[in-house]
């Protein structure tokens, strides 16, 4: 996991390619990023 600005980022490799997840540091909700292969 890498930290970028005020967000925590999680990068996973899946059958669909690389998927990015991010969440606001003040929450516990992960959001799937719009960047997909």
N, C-alpha and C positions, 0 to 999 in steps of 0.2 A: 504494500500500500504506500502511496506517495501523497505528500501533502502539497496542495497547490492553492495558494491564497487562503481564503476562509473556508475552503471545501476540502473534504477528504476524498481521495480518488482510489478506486479499486479497478484494476484492469484484469480481465479474465480472458483466457483463450478458450474458445468453444468451437463447435462444428461450424458455426456461422462466421468464424473469424475472431477478431479481437473486439471485445465489447467493453465499454467503459461504464463504470458506475460512479456516481458521486452523491455526496450528501452534505448538507449544511452542517457545520460543526455544532450547531445548537439543536440539531434534531437527531433522530435515530433512523430516519427514513432514507433508504438508498434509492436513487433514481437512475434508471438506465439512460446513459447518454445517447445522443442522436448519431454517434459515429459508429457505423457498422460496415463490415465488408460485405 
